[in-house]
Amino acid sequence: MSMEHQSGPAAADAPTAGGARPDLPSDGMIILPVRNSVLFPNLVAPFAIGRVQSVAAIQQAIREERQIGVVMQRDPEVDEPAPGDLHTVGTVANILRYVTAPDGSHHIVAQGVQRMRALDYYPGTPFLVARVLQIPEPDGRSPEIEARFLHLQAQALEAVNLLPQAPTELVAAIQQAASPAALADLAAAYLDVSPQQKQEILETIDLAARMEKVSRLLAERIEVLRISQEIGRQTKATFDERQREAVLREQMAAIQRQLGEDEGKAQEVAELSAAIAKAEMPKEVDDQARKELRRYERLPEAAAESGMIRTYLDWLIELPWKAPEAKLIDIGEARRILDEDHFGLEKIKSRIVEYLAVRKLAPNGKAPILCFVGPPGVGKTSLGQSIARALDRPFVRVSLGGVHDEAEIRGHRRTYVGALPGNIVQGIRKAGSRGCVMMLDEIDKMGRGIQGDPSAAMLEVLDPEQNSAFRDNYLGVPFDLSKVSFIATANMLDTIPGPLRDRMEVISLAGYTEGEKLEIAARYLVRRQLEANGLTPDQASIDAEALRRIVHDYTREAGVRGLEREIGRALRNAALRIADGSATQVRIGVDDLVAILGPARFESEVAMRTSTSGVATGLAWTPVGGDILFIEATRSAGKGAFTLTGQLGDVMRESAQAALSLTKSTADALGVEPGMFERSDIHVHVPAGATPKDGPSAGVAMYVALASLLTGRTVRSDTAMTGEISLRGLVLPVGGIKEKVVAAAAAGLKRVMLPARNRRDFDDIPKEARDQLEFVWLERVDEAVAAALEPAERREAAE
């Protein structure tokens, strides 16, 4: 069984509806002649309208909200049918929908209402108009009609059930048929018979005779379906779901062709095919794209999968598959760009120039993955931008902070709703080149979640041996990342997994010294904040001494972000005075800072805190740079209790216990009576108790603080120290030397005591800090006591 409600080929172009409206007889009905199609009452069917007269007839019927009469031609080859070329019996219909396709063709969807007979046609009308007799359906329901109704219903259900896939909607319609006439028309409409046979059924007014004809045709069709089913069993060929879907799609495509909806799809497919050819994809990728394009061409636009495939094809087309153009690297120009963008960082810039030189001499080699590690605000991201400028390549930044899903790196599979490629592929699409410089920002802040470990997915991305065939889950095809210059940034290395850290060359950036901050402020920050606040250098400026005071009294950081904020605050005050007309030119000096920025936020506490015995100055490393740390010890009468406060971690508590045990073992050398420990309670406190502290590097400072407390000798106020201690009295090496020494110089100290085994880090310390400080290298703790404590005679003289 199949439904055939399609009109014949289109005729000439139709006129517009803007012409004169003809006066039609009040009792006349507009007739629409159709080819090879019969419309039954209570059923809906589409029709393509091609004839000029037919288009005018439909437009007139819509304007006057009239019903039309759908009548089939006797000869489908006649282009301009006269009344004699039409059957006399047709169907009164309502126009449900009228569509004009982009190619100018016209289409309607009509619903049959009732049989009618054309009695005669009115002459002189621009289209066919007839006087018709509407034929009502017979009302009588005799026992014979009821019996025929039940028999016909059983036949129709049997015929439907013999189909490979029975349409549930048709089964429901047959079971819920309201009357014998409606059932007969429904079965006739779906019967796979010729249009002439359907016209005979339409012209059969007598209900019993009509049902007899439909029953006879159904019986013939059932026999054909039974034979077909038997042949299907013998050949073991059954229609599965995909075959049924293909048949339905073909039928839907036929309907779309009649409605004129497939021409736009064909043009779109042609454009996609041309774009795929232009993208110059590798063969494997091109084959995949062509395969998906063929699937997209077969799918109707209303299918959910159609949009998913179109999005996938867009991603494949827009990715840069072509090999990047080789560009000459000018080493001199690279040095100039780095010096122009950054002050200081000489070793860092030297390593970057070496990196660029290798890329110049071996453009097809496997370049190392650089990882800039340092506190916030020291210029890690801007260094990556400078490298991109020096290489003359696009720069794209991928933020990895807070990423805890592996799919953020590898992409989601296309089966998921809203699936997209991972951040790596998205970044390359944004850059538009496989030879871009990709900044993997905050790589230390990736976290592991229930969706997987993104740092494990990064292993393939950052491995030059593997990333030439990186496979994103969404794309499903290999993508070459070997030409991408990856540069990572991090604040600390501890949270980066070992295998991932092993794939990168770590370059540490320490905090800036006070002199470097002043130069950066004068060269870059003031100019940038002037532009941000709409000022010119002629309207506002900041004195060099005022900048120095801002650095020293209002900021305490490794980078320069806080410094830039304070400069911005000062310049906003100037912008306000200029905007309200109270000044035309503002020069901010030292005397203006308190009024603009408030009282100084930081002051040197070293002299005050080390003026008594039991206080030592240590050096600490933090994710935002180095800092000074005070260790305070006090003694009171008691029974040998030892108390630690200041929110210390387990390692730092153990370091304090080791310092106490070492102090007890060296009591004779220190001149301390051993019995003092049993008669005293000792309390060690590290101020800033709200800040968690941990690590072994405060061991030397704790030992010196205890030695100062027990001997009564004060610690030199200009000295700070760091280092781990052992119970044998050895001073062991620690990390973060560069940051700690820079912090000591910023705090105004004159001497630092470091483990002798940290001499290897001396060259990493900025020259300005090295020139400002005296270095004492420690092998044992007794050297620390000798160098840090004031002599006993000096203490007595002071008393």
N, C-alpha and C positions, 0 to 999 in steps of 0.2 A: 504494500500500500504506500502511496506517496501522495503528496499534496501538490497540485499544479494550479497555481493562481498567478500566472505570469502573462502579461500582454506581449504583443509582438514587437518587432523592431521599431525604433523611433523614427518619426518622419522629420519634416523640416523644423527649423527653429520656431519657437512660439512667440507671439507678440506679447507685449507687456499689457498689464491690466489698466493702463491709463487712458484707453480709448473711450469712444462713446458706448454707452450701455444700451443694448437693444431692448425694446419693449416686447416682452413675451406674453403669450396668451395665459390668462390666469389659470385655465384648466390644463395647460400643457406641461409636460415633464421633459426635462433635458435628458437626451439619450446619449450614453457613452458607448460607442461600439468598441469591442475588444476582440483580439485574435486568440483562438485556441485556449480560451479560459472561460470557465463558468463559475459564477458566484451564486452560492446557495444562501437562502435565508438563515439568519442568526450566526453566520460565519464571517470572519474577517480575512481580507486578502489585500496584498499590495498590487498596484498597477503602475506601469510606466506610461506616461502620456507624451506622445510625440507629435501627433497631428496638430496642425494649427487650429483647426476647428474644435478638436477635442480640448485643447488647452483653453481656448476661449470659453467653451462650454463649462469646464470645471471652474474657471475664475468667476463666471457669471453665477453659477450655483452657490459658490462660497459667499459672493457679495449679497445675494438675496436669501441666503440660508435655506436653499431648496434641497430637496432630495433629488437624486438622479436615478435613471434607469440604466442598468448595466446589461447590455445585450450582445451576444456573440455573433460574429460574422459567419455567413455560410461559407465564404471562400476567404481564407486568411491572406491570400495574395493581393486582394483588392486594397489599394492605398486610400482611396476616397470613397467609402461605401455609400450607396444610396439606400433609401428605405427598403428597396427590394432585395438588397444584398444581406439583410439582417434577418435573423430568426424573429418570429413574432413574440415568443415568450422570453422574458428576461426577469431581472430581479430589481426591485426598488431598494436603494441603498443610501446610507448616510455617509458623508465624507468625514472621516475621523481625523485625517492628517493630510496636509498638502506641503510638499517640499520641493524647492528648486535647487538642484545640485550645482556645484561650482562650474560644471561644463555647460550649463544652461538647460539641461534636461529637467523634466517635471515628473513628479511622482505623487501618488496619493495612496492612502490606506483607507479602504471602504468596508463598511459592515452591511451585509445583506439584511433586509427587513421583511420583505414579502414578495411572492410571485406577482407578476403583472403581465398583461398582454397589450401590445401596441396595436391600437385600433386603426389609427391613421396618423399621418405626419403633416404638420403645418408647413405650407410653402413659404418661401421668402425669408426664412430665418437664417442667421449666419452659421448656425450649427443645427444638428438634428433635434427637433422638438416634436413630441408626439402626444396625442390624446391616448391615455392608457386606461385599462381596466385592471384594478388591483384585485387579485384573486385571493380570497381568504382560505385558510387551511380548513379542511373538514373537521367538524366538532365531534361527530359521532364516534363512540368507542364501544363497538359491539364485541361479543365474545370472540368472533373471528379476528377482529383487529387486535384484540388483546393477545390472542394466541400467536398471531404473526409478529406482534411486538416482542414477545418473549423469545420466539424463535430467532428473530433478527438480532436481538441483543446477544443471545448466546453465540450466534455465528460471528458477529463482530468481535466479541471477546476472544473467541477461538482464533480468529485470523490475527488479531493483535498479539496473542500469546505465542503464535507460531513464528513471529519475527525474532531474529537473534537477540535483540534487546527491546523489550516491550516498553514503549513510552508510557510512563505512569500517568501523565496528564491525559492522554487519549483514553486510557482504561477508565480513569475517573469520569471523563466526559460521557463515555458510553454507559457506564453504570448509573449516572445521574441524569440521563436524558429525560426531559420533562414530558415528552409526548411521542407517540409513534411517528408523527411527521418529522419532528426534530431529529429522532434517531435515524430515520431513513435518509434525510438530507446530510447528516453528519457522516454516516457511512459512505454515502455516494461521493462526498467531497474528498474523502481520504482514499477512495478506491483508486488503484493504479490501472485506470482504463482510459480510453481515448476521450477527447473533449466532446465528440459527437455522441458517445454513449451517455456522458454526463448531461448533455443537452436534452436527450430523450427522457432521462429521469426528471429533469427540471420541468419538462412539458407535460409530464404525467400528473394530472391533477387528482385523479381518483387515488385515494390513499391505499386501498388494498392492492390495486394494480402497481402502484409505485413501489410498495414494499415487496411485492412479488419480484419485480425487476431487480431491485437491490439485492434480494435474497439469492436470486439466481447468479448474479455476478459475484457475490461473496462466496457462494459455493465453489464456483470455478477458481477463484483466487485461493481459497483454502486448499483445494486439491493441488494447485501449483506449489504452494508453500510447503505442503506435506512432502511432495516429491523432492523439493529443494532441500528440506531438512534431512531426508533419508540420504540423499547424495552427500550432504555435509557430514553425516555420521560415517559414511563409508570412507571418505577421504580424510576424516579426522580434522577437518578444517572448521574451526569455530571462530565467530567474531569475538575478540576480546575487547576490553575497554578502550584500548587505543584505536582499534579499527572502527569501533562505533563513533569515537570522537572524531576520527578523520572523516567519516561519512557526514556527520553532523556539521563539521567545519566546511565541507564541500557544499553542503546545502546552504549553509549560512553565507558562504562566499557567493553563491549564485544569487541569493537574495540581495546581498550587498552590491553585486554588479548591476542588478536591476534598479536599485535605489541610487546608483551612482556614487557609492561610498568607497569604492576600491581604487579609484584613480589617484586620490591623494596618497593612499598607502603605497601604491606603485611608485609614485614620484619620490616619496620618502625613502623607500628601499633603494632606489637608484642613487640617491644622494649619499646614503650610507655606504653603498658599495664603492662609490668613487672616493669617499673619504678614507675607507680602509686601504684602497690602493695607494692613496697619497701618503698614508702614514708610514709606509715602508717598514712594515712589521717583519720580524723573523718568520720563517716558514711555519713553524709550529703555532705561533700566535696568529698568523694570517689564516691558517686552516681553521683554528678555533673561532675566529671572528666570522669567517664565511659560514661556518656551521650554525652559529647562533643567528646570523642574518637570515638564513633559510628558515629557521624555526620562527623567527619574528615575522617573516613574510606570510607564513601560513596561519598565524594566530590572528583572531579578530581583535580590534582595538579595545573592545570592552573586557577582554580577558586580563585577569590580574597579572599573569605571567608576562604579558606583552610589555607592560611598563618596566618590569624588572629586567627583561632582556635589553630593552632600549637603553636603560641606564648603564648596563654593563657594556654595551657597544660604545656608548659615549665615552666611558672611561678608557677603553682600549684605544679609541681613535685619538683622544686628547693627550695620551701619554707620549713623551718624547722618545720614540724608539730609535730614531736616527743617532748615529755616533756623533758626539760633540765635535765641533770644529777645533782643530789644533791652534792654539794661540801662543804667540811668543811671549815669554816671561822676561821682563826687563828688571834685572836685579837692582840696578841703581834706582829705578822708579819705585820698586818695592820698598827699598830703604827709606826713600823720601816719604812715601805714604805712611809707613809705620811711625817715622819721626813726627810727621805732621799730626797724626791722630793720637799719639801717646807720648807722654813725657816720662823719662826714666825707663824702667824695665829693660835695661840694656841687654842682659843675658837672654831674656825672653825674646826680644826682637832679633838677637843674633841667631837664636835657634830657629826662629820662623824664617829668616833669610836662608839658612841652611836647608830648611825644608823646601823652600821655593826653588833653590838651586838644584836640588835633586829632582824635583818635578820638571825642571827645564831640561836637564841632561838626560833623564829617563822618563819621558812622558807616558810610556806604556808600562812602567814599572809599578810595583805595589807600594804605594806611599804609606807611611805609618799613620795611625790614627792618633792625632794629638788630643790630649785631655788637659785643659787648663784647670788647675785646682787652686783655690784661694778664697779669701773672705768676700762677702758681698761688696760690690762697689769698687773693685780694683781694676775693672776693665776687661773681664774675660770675654763677654759677648762682643764688645766693640773690637777686640783683637780679631775675632772671627770675621767681622765685617771688613776689617782692614786687609785680611788675607784674601777675601773675595775681590776687593778692589785691586789688590796687587796682581791677582791672577786674571783679572778682567772676566770674572764669571758671575753668574747670578748667585745671590745669597738667599738662603731660606732658613728660618729658625723653627725648630721643632721642640716644643716645651714638653719635657718628660716629668715634670714635677707633679706628683700625685697620681701618676699612671699606675694602675694595679691590675690591668686586664691585658692578657697576652694579645687579644684581638686588636688592641690599640696599636700594636706593632705589626702584626701579621695580617690584620683585617678580619672581617667576619665572613663566614661562608654565605654564598648567595641565597641559600634556602631561608635565611632569616629575614624577617620584615625590616626594612630600613638598613640593610647591610651596606657597608662601605669598605673600601680598602683601608689599610693601616696608615698611621701617621707618616711613615717613610714614603710610601707611594703617593700619598696626598701632597707631601712636601715637594716631591719631584715634579708632580703635575703643576703645582703652583709656580715652581721655578722655571718650568718649560725647557729644561735641559738635563740630560744625564750627566753632564759635567759640572753641575752646580757645586757650591760650597754649602754643606748642610751642617748647621749648628745644632747639636743635640744638647739642649740646655737643661741644667739641673739633672744630670744623669744619676746623681747619687740619691735622688729623692723618689726613685721608682719603688713601688711597694709590691709585695706578693699578696694576691687575693685569692678568693675561691675560684676565680676564672683563669688562674694560671699565673706564671711568673714572667712578667715582661722582660726582666733582665736576661732570662734564658733565651727569649726570642731575639734579643739584641746580639747574642753571640754570633749568629749567622750574618747579621747585618754588618758587623764590624770585623769580620774575618775575611781578609783579601783572598783567601783560598776558596771561600764558599760563596761570597756575595755576588759573584758573576752570574749565578743562576738562582737568585733569591726568588722564592715562590710565595706570593701573597695569597692568602686563603680566598680572597674575593676574586682576584684575577684568575687564579687557577693555572697560570702559565708562568714560565720563568722570566724574570726581569733582571737585567744586568746593572748591578750597583757598583761595579768595579771602577767606574770613572768618576764616581761621586767623591768629593773630598770631605770626609767626615771630621768634624772638630767637636769635641765634647767639653762641657764645663761642669764643675762640681765644687761644692764648698768643703767637702771632706771626703777622704778615701775610704774611711772605715765602713761605710754603708754600701760600698760598691762590691759586689761579689768578686772573689778572687779570679775566676776564669774570665770574667768581663774586664777586670782591671789589667789582666795579663795581655789583653789584645790592644791596649792603648799605651802610648808613651806619655807618661805623666810629666807635666811642666808646672811647677809650683809658683804661684804668685803671692809674695808676702804683702803685708800692708805697706802703705806709703809712709815715709818719714815726714816730719813737719815741713822740711824744706821742699820736698817733692809736692806736698799738698799745696804749698803756697804757689809754686810754679804752675801746677795744674789749674788752680783757681784763677790765677792771673791770665793764663793762656786760653783756657777753655770755658770754665764755669761761669765767670762773670759775663763773658760775651753771650753765652747761651741763655742765661737768665735775663739779660737785657732784651734779647729778642723775644723770649717767652712773655715778658711783661710789657711789650710794646714800647720799649725805650731805646734811645740811641746813646752812644758813648758821650755825645755832647750834652745830653740832658742829665745823665746820672753816672756816678763813678764811685769806687770804694778805694780808700787809701791803702797802701801796701801794709802799713802798721795795723790798720783796722782788720785787714784780712788775716794777719798773723794772730791778732787777738781772737778772732772768730775760730781759727784753727785750734788755738791753745785753750781757750776758756769756754767755748761753746760746743765743741765736738770732741768725742773720744771714740774713734772708730779706726778700722784698718783701711777702709776705702774712702770715697769722697762723696757718697750720696747724701749723708747728713750735712756735710759742708755745703753742698749745692743747695740744700733746702734752706739753710740759714742765710746764704747769700740771696736766695730768692725772697726770703722774708724782708731782708734789708732793702732790696730793690723795690719790692711792692710798696713799702712805706714811701719811698721816693716817688713811685708812680702815683700814689694817692695825692701827694703834695703838688705834683705837676698837674694832675688832672683837675684838682679843685681850684687851680690858679694861684695858690699861695706861694709857689716858687716856679721858676723857669729852668733852673739848673740846680742840681742837688749833688753835693760831694759828701759822702759819708766818711767820717773820721772816727778815731778811737772814742772821743767824748760822746758820740751819738749812739754807741752800741747799747749802753744800758737802757736808754729810752726806747730803742727800737726792739732789741732782742731780750731785754730784761737782764737781771744780774747774771754774773758768770756762773755757769752750771758746774764747772769742774775746777778743782784747785789741788795743789800738791799736798798730799797728806803724809809724805814720807818723813819729813823732819819731826812732825808732831807725834807720829806713831812710834818712832824709834828713839824717842828721847828717854824712854824708860827701858829697863832690862826686861827680857822675856818677849821682845817683839822683833821679828825678822821679816824681811821683805822677800817674797818669793816671786817667781814668774810663772804665769799660766798661759796655756793655749786654749783658745775658744774658736768655735766655727766662724766668728766674725773678726778674728785676729788675735794678737797677743794682749795680755793684760798683766798688771802687777797684782800680787796676792799677799795679804798680810797674815802672818801666823802669830797669834798672841798666846802666851803661856803665863799662868799665874800659879802661886803655891799658897796653901793655907794649912794650918795645923790639922792633922788627921791621922789616918791609919794606912796610908799608902794607896788610896783609891786613885784611879786614873779616869778622867772624864773627857770626852770629845764632843764638841758641838760645832754647828755651822753647816748642817745638812751635807755631811760628807758621805761619799760612796764607800763601798767595801774596800776597794783597793787603797783609798786614801786613809781609811781607818787602820788598815794593816800597816801602812807606811808609818803612821804615828806610833803604833805599838813597837815597830822595829826601831824607831828613833829613841823611844824611851828605854828599850832594852839595851841599845847601844850606849846611851848616856850612862846607864847603870854600870855597864862593863868598863867604861872609860872614866869612871868617877875619880880614880886616883890621878889619872893624867890631867883631869880638869881641876883638881884641887878641891873636890867636893867630898864631904864626909859621907861614907856609904850609909850610915844610919839615918841620914836625912830622909831617904826615900820611905822608910817605915814610919817616920813621924809626920809625913806631909801628904796631903792630897794635892794632886796636880791636875789642873784643868787647861786643856788646849782648845782654843776657839779660833775659827776662821771667819772673820766678819763677812757681811753680805749673806746672812743666814738664809735668806729666801732663795738664794741661787744654789742649785745642786752643784757639787764639786766632786771630782773623782780623778784618779790617776796617781802614779807613783812619783811624779817629778817634784813633789814638794818635800821629799824626804830630807834633803840637805837643809832646807829652810826650817823644818821642824826640829831637826837635831840642833841647829844653831840657836833657835829660840829657846829650847830646853837648856842648852849649855849657858846661854845668856842669863836665863832665870836663876839657875843654880849657882852660877859664879858671881852674879850681880854685875857683870860687865855688859854694857849696852852694845848693840849692834850698830855699826857705822850707818849713818843715815843716808849715805850716798851709794849704798851697795845693795844689789839684789842678787838672788842666787836661784839656781835650779839644778836638779839632779836627783837620781834615785840612789838610795843607800842600801848596803848589805850589812848583815850582822858582823861581818869582818871589818867593817869600817871603810869599805871601798865605795867610791862614787861612780855610779853606773850611768851610761849615756841615756838621753831622753830625746824625744822628738820636738818639732816645732821651734827649733833654736832661732831661726830667722825671725819668726813672728814675735817671739819673746824678747829678743834683743831690740827690735824696733819699738816694742812697747816700753822697754826700759828707757830708751833714748827719749821717747815722747814724754815720759813722766819726769824727765829732768835728772835722772840718776847719772852718776859718774863712773861707776864700776859695776861689772857683772861677773859673777863667778859661775863657770860652766864646767861640766865634766870634761876631763882631758880627752876622752875618747870621742868627743863631739868636735874636735878640731877640723874634721873633714867638712863641717858645715860652715866654716869661717868664711869661705869665699862666697857663699850664698847671701851673706849679710850685706845690706846696702852700704856703700862706701861712706855715706854721710853718718850712719850709725856707728860704723867702725871708727871713724875719726873722732866721734864725740865721746866714746866710751873706752875705759881701760878694762882689759880682759884678764881674768885670773882663772887658770886651768887647774882643775882639782883632780887629784888621784885618790886622796883619802879624806875622811871627814876632819882629821886633825888639821889639815891644811885649810879647810874652810873656817874652822874656829880661829886659827891664827890670823887669817886674812880679814875676817868679818868682825870680830869682837874688838872693842877698844881696849888698849892696854890697861892693866889694873891700876898702875900709877896715875894714868890720865884720869881714870874714874875717881881715884881718891883725891886728886888735886881739884877736880871739879866739885867734889863734895865739900 
